[in-house]
Amino acid sequence: MSHAVTVAGPKRARRDQAAAALIAAATGAMLWRVPVAAGWPGLIGSVGAAQALLVVCWMAGLALPGKIGTLLLGDGAAVAADVAVLTRHQASLAPLAGVIAVAFLVMLLHQLCRGVVRVRMTASVSGVAMLVVADCGLAALLVLHRVDRGTPVVSAAVLAMAAALVVANLVDLLAPVARFDDDVAAGPAAPLLAAIAGATAAIWRLHGVSDFGVIGGAVFGGLLGLCCGLLAVAAAYVAVSARPRKAPFTWLAVPALRVLVPLAMTTPVAYLLGQLVLW
């Protein structure tokens, strides 16, 4: 039995890494090409689709208690975040802080509504809180698009983050050397190469766009790639202990989270870097 456990771990890790690389490529293509084809409504729709997928994968992949409340809070926070940034006259991340603050109060009410028998309250509260923050993070793409010359910067950010996540997962899959931990399929080479991939993608997208130099694009994409690569390492640690719900195709939830969570957490960084580096 112990031998079966030790063999299953690496097999699952390799499977998840391969799936995560494909999901990263597909997500990046959606967030890049749909807005190109459909414009501003396409970006809103693709961000909403990513948020909805994040909520579903969160519930299926982590199997936290209070699943109905988690679904309502996650979807509600996503809608509130999108509406808040779209209806504000000036492009800013400030409305997202308000959404998170209100969501925290609703989280406490959610725990009270779970009934007398409450199990794993800490896991439930922390899980919902993380989901709300991630949903709000994805909404930062809408903020970035609204700033001056935001369209090419959004494309560059999406391509840089997607390329970084694809490379990070492929490096850990194909070159399993210098692990941080024997039980975790992640090493220091992945974040470094993810930074290079992010810089390359950003330079390629911003090439020929006025006022965006090679150095600015490299710094912008490189820092986003490094951030995604480091968050992918953190997601790999979480994936080791994740226990997906028993249902068809739920095994894909964990690889999807290994992409969507780093992407969501890095998106607000893209907005801040755009303000500092590219403008």
C-alpha positions in Angstrom: 0.0 0.0 0.0 2.8 2.4 0.9 4.5 1.7 -2.5 1.2 2.5 -4.3 1.0 5.8 -2.6 4.5 6.9 -3.4 4.0 6.0 -7.1 0.7 7.7 -7.4 2.0 11.1 -6.1 4.5 11.7 -9.0 2.0 10.4 -11.6 -0.6 12.8 -10.4 1.9 15.7 -10.3 3.0 15.1 -13.9 -0.6 14.8 -15.0 -1.6 18.0 -13.3 1.4 19.9 -14.7 0.6 18.8 -18.3 -3.0 19.8 -17.8 -2.1 23.1 -16.2 0.2 24.0 -19.2 -2.7 23.3 -21.6 -5.2 25.2 -19.5 -2.8 28.2 -19.2 -2.5 28.3 -23.0 -6.2 28.0 -23.5 -7.0 30.7 -20.9 -4.4 33.1 -22.3 -5.8 32.6 -25.8 -9.4 33.3 -24.5 -8.4 36.5 -22.7 -6.3 37.7 -25.6 -8.2 36.7 -28.8 -11.8 37.2 -27.6 -11.3 40.9 -26.8 -9.5 41.3 -30.2 -12.5 39.8 -32.0 -15.3 41.3 -29.9 -13.8 44.4 -28.4 -14.7 45.7 -25.0 -17.8 43.4 -24.6 -15.5 40.5 -25.4 -13.1 41.4 -22.6 -16.0 41.7 -20.1 -17.3 38.3 -21.2 -13.9 36.5 -21.1 -13.1 37.9 -17.7 -16.6 36.8 -16.5 -16.0 33.4 -17.9 -12.6 33.1 -16.1 -14.2 34.2 -12.9 -17.0 31.6 -13.2 -14.5 28.9 -14.0 -12.5 29.9 -11.0 -15.5 29.5 -8.7 -16.5 26.1 -10.1 -12.9 24.8 -9.9 -12.5 26.1 -6.4 -15.6 24.2 -5.2 -14.7 21.0 -7.1 -10.9 21.0 -6.5 -10.7 21.9 -2.8 -13.9 20.3 -1.5 -14.4 22.9 1.3 -17.4 22.9 3.5 -20.3 25.3 2.9 -20.4 24.8 -0.8 -23.7 26.6 -1.5 -22.5 29.7 0.4 -19.1 29.5 -1.4 -20.9 29.4 -4.8 -23.1 32.4 -3.9 -20.2 34.4 -2.4 -17.8 33.7 -5.2 -20.2 34.5 -8.0 -21.6 37.5 -6.1 -18.1 38.9 -5.5 -17.2 38.4 -9.2 -20.3 40.3 -10.4 -19.9 43.0 -7.8 -16.3 43.5 -8.6 -17.0 43.8 -12.4 -19.9 46.2 -11.9 -17.9 48.3 -9.4 -15.0 48.9 -11.7 -17.2 49.3 -14.8 -19.5 51.9 -13.3 -16.7 54.0 -11.7 -16.0 57.1 -13.7 -12.2 56.9 -13.2 -10.2 53.7 -13.7 -9.0 52.6 -10.3 -8.6 49.5 -8.1 -10.2 51.2 -5.1 -13.7 49.8 -5.7 -12.3 46.3 -5.4 -11.2 47.0 -1.8 -14.8 48.0 -1.1 -16.1 44.7 -2.6 -13.7 42.7 -0.4 -14.7 44.6 2.7 -18.4 44.0 2.2 -17.7 40.4 1.3 -15.9 39.8 4.6 -19.1 40.8 6.5 -21.1 38.5 4.3 -18.6 35.6 5.0 -19.4 35.9 8.7 -23.1 35.8 8.0 -22.5 32.8 5.9 -21.0 30.9 8.8 -23.9 31.8 11.0 -26.3 30.5 8.4 -24.5 27.1 8.2 -26.6 25.8 11.1 -25.7 24.5 14.6 -23.4 21.8 13.3 -20.4 23.7 11.8 -17.3 21.8 10.8 -14.0 23.2 9.5 -15.0 26.8 10.0 -11.5 28.2 9.6 -11.0 26.3 6.3 -14.4 27.5 5.1 -13.8 31.2 6.0 -10.2 31.3 4.6 -11.2 29.5 1.5 -14.1 31.8 0.7 -11.9 34.8 1.5 -9.2 33.7 -0.9 -11.8 33.0 -3.6 -13.2 36.5 -3.2 -9.8 38.1 -3.5 -9.0 36.0 -6.6 -12.3 37.0 -8.3 -11.6 40.7 -7.6 -8.1 40.2 -8.9 -9.4 39.1 -12.3 -11.6 42.2 -12.4 -8.4 44.3 -12.5 -8.1 43.4 -16.2 -11.1 45.6 -16.8 -9.5 48.4 -14.9 -6.3 48.1 -16.9 -8.2 48.2 -20.1 -9.9 51.5 -19.2 -6.7 53.5 -18.7 -5.1 55.5 -21.5 -3.6 53.1 -24.1 -4.8 50.2 -22.0 -5.8 47.8 -24.9 -2.2 46.8 -25.9 -1.1 46.7 -22.3 -3.9 44.2 -21.4 -2.9 42.0 -24.3 0.7 42.2 -23.2 -0.1 41.4 -19.6 -2.3 38.4 -20.6 0.3 37.0 -23.0 3.1 37.5 -20.5 1.2 35.8 -17.6 -0.1 32.9 -19.8 3.4 32.3 -21.3 5.0 32.3 -17.9 2.5 29.8 -16.5 2.9 27.5 -19.6 6.7 27.6 -19.3 6.7 27.2 -15.5 4.6 24.0 -15.6 6.5 22.6 -18.6 9.9 23.2 -16.9 8.8 21.4 -13.8 7.3 18.6 -15.9 10.2 18.1 -18.3 13.2 19.0 -16.1 12.5 17.7 -12.6 15.7 19.0 -11.0 16.6 21.0 -7.8 13.2 20.6 -6.2 12.2 22.9 -3.3 10.7 19.8 -1.6 10.9 16.1 -2.5 7.0 15.9 -2.4 6.3 19.0 -4.4 6.9 19.1 -8.2 8.4 22.6 -8.3 11.9 24.0 -8.5 13.7 27.3 -8.8 14.3 27.1 -12.5 10.6 27.5 -13.3 10.1 31.0 -11.9 13.3 32.2 -13.6 12.4 30.8 -17.0 8.8 32.1 -16.5 10.2 35.6 -16.1 12.1 35.2 -19.4 9.0 33.9 -21.1 6.9 36.8 -19.8 9.4 39.4 -20.9 9.6 37.9 -24.4 5.8 37.8 -24.8 5.4 41.4 -23.6 8.2 42.7 -25.9 6.6 40.9 -28.8 3.1 42.3 -28.1 4.3 45.9 -27.5 6.7 46.0 -30.4 5.7 48.8 -32.7 3.3 50.3 -30.2 4.2 54.0 -29.7 6.1 55.0 -26.5 6.5 51.4 -25.4 10.2 50.6 -25.5 11.9 47.2 -25.4 13.2 47.9 -21.9 9.8 48.9 -20.6 8.2 45.8 -22.1 10.9 43.5 -20.8 10.6 44.9 -17.2 6.8 44.8 -17.4 6.5 41.2 -18.8 9.5 39.9 -16.8 8.2 41.0 -13.5 4.7 39.6 -14.3 6.3 36.3 -15.4 8.4 36.1 -12.2 5.3 36.8 -10.1 3.3 34.1 -11.9 6.2 31.7 -11.6 6.5 32.2 -7.8 2.8 31.9 -7.3 2.8 28.7 -9.4 5.2 27.3 -6.9 2.9 28.2 -4.1 0.0 26.6 -6.0 2.1 23.4 -6.4 2.3 23.1 -2.6 -1.4 23.5 -2.2 -2.1 21.0 -5.0 -0.2 18.3 -3.1 -2.8 18.2 -0.3 -5.9 19.1 -2.5 -8.6 16.4 -2.6 -11.0 17.0 -5.4 -14.7 16.0 -5.1 -15.5 12.7 -6.5 -17.3 13.4 -9.8 -16.4 13.1 -13.5 -13.7 15.6 -14.7 -13.2 17.1 -11.3 -9.5 16.0 -11.5 -9.1 18.9 -13.9 -10.1 21.4 -11.2 -6.7 21.3 -9.4 -4.7 22.0 -12.6 -7.1 24.8 -13.5 -6.6 26.4 -10.1 -2.8 26.2 -10.6 -3.4 28.5 -13.5 -6.3 30.7 -12.5 -5.1 31.6 -9.0 -1.6 32.8 -10.0 -3.3 34.6 -13.0 -5.8 36.3 -10.7 -3.3 37.3 -8.0 -0.9 38.7 -10.6 -3.4 40.8 -12.6 -3.5 43.7 -10.0 0.3 43.7 -10.2 -0.1 44.3 -14.0 -2.1 47.4 -13.3 0.4 48.8 -10.9 3.4 47.9 -13.1 1.7 49.5 -16.0 1.4 52.8 -14.0 5.1 52.6 -13.0 6.8 51.2 -16.0 4.8 51.9 -19.2 3.3 55.3 -18.5 
